Amino acid sequence: MNIFDDRYTIPVLWDTFYPVLLYFFLPAALLCGHFELVNRGRINLGFIKIKKNYELNRQTGMVTLFQEYNNVRFSHPFIEFD
């Protein structure tokens, strides 16, 4: 499409690209923005519970497994898991 042609004025181009912007790019941008905010921890969704299952700590050399409500089930050193 030759945009420098006299037939394609700004209102004609706007009428052409407005549905594409409205129905494709705007929802895609909103979804990407929402997922990025959730990923960075800016939005906390109440129905998703964060639960730790295990922890591998290199500084202490311990493997820790958790029960419900993040209570420690057991904690043992790495060497016991050979």
C-alpha positions in Angstrom: 0.0 0.0 0.0 1.5 3.3 -1.1 0.8 5.7 1.8 2.0 8.7 -0.2 -0.7 8.4 -2.7 -3.4 11.0 -2.8 -6.1 8.4 -2.3 -4.8 7.5 1.2 -5.4 10.4 3.5 -5.1 10.4 7.3 -8.8 9.7 8.0 -8.8 6.8 5.5 -5.7 5.3 7.1 -7.2 5.7 10.5 -10.4 4.0 9.5 -8.3 1.2 8.1 -6.0 0.6 11.1 -8.4 1.4 13.9 -10.1 -2.0 14.0 -6.7 -3.7 14.0 -5.6 -1.5 16.9 -8.8 -2.0 18.8 -9.3 -5.7 18.4 -5.8 -7.1 18.2 -3.1 -4.8 19.6 -5.0 -3.4 22.6 -6.1 -6.8 24.0 -2.6 -8.3 23.4 -1.0 -5.3 25.2 -3.4 -5.6 28.1 -2.7 -9.4 28.5 1.1 -8.9 28.2 1.0 -6.1 30.7 -1.1 -8.1 33.2 1.1 -11.2 33.0 4.3 -9.0 33.4 2.8 -7.4 36.5 1.8 -10.7 38.0 5.3 -12.2 37.2 7.1 -9.3 38.9 4.8 -9.6 42.0 3.1 -6.2 41.6 -0.3 -7.8 41.5 -1.3 -10.4 44.1 -4.1 -12.6 43.0 -6.1 -13.7 46.0 -7.2 -17.1 44.7 -3.6 -18.2 44.0 -1.9 -19.4 47.1 1.9 -19.3 47.2 3.2 -22.5 48.8 6.8 -23.6 49.2 7.3 -27.3 48.6 11.0 -27.5 49.2 14.1 -25.4 49.7 17.7 -26.3 48.7 20.0 -24.0 50.6 23.6 -24.0 49.5 24.8 -21.8 52.3 23.7 -24.1 55.0 23.9 -27.3 52.9 20.3 -28.3 53.9 17.3 -29.7 52.0 14.1 -28.7 53.6 10.6 -30.0 52.8 7.5 -28.1 53.8 4.0 -29.2 54.8 0.8 -27.1 54.5 1.0 -23.5 55.6 4.8 -23.5 55.1 5.5 -25.6 58.2 8.8 -27.5 58.0 8.2 -31.2 57.5 11.9 -32.2 57.8 15.3 -30.7 57.1 18.4 -32.8 56.3 21.9 -32.2 54.9 22.6 -32.7 51.2 25.0 -35.6 52.0 22.1 -37.8 53.2 20.5 -37.8 49.8 23.2 -39.8 48.0 
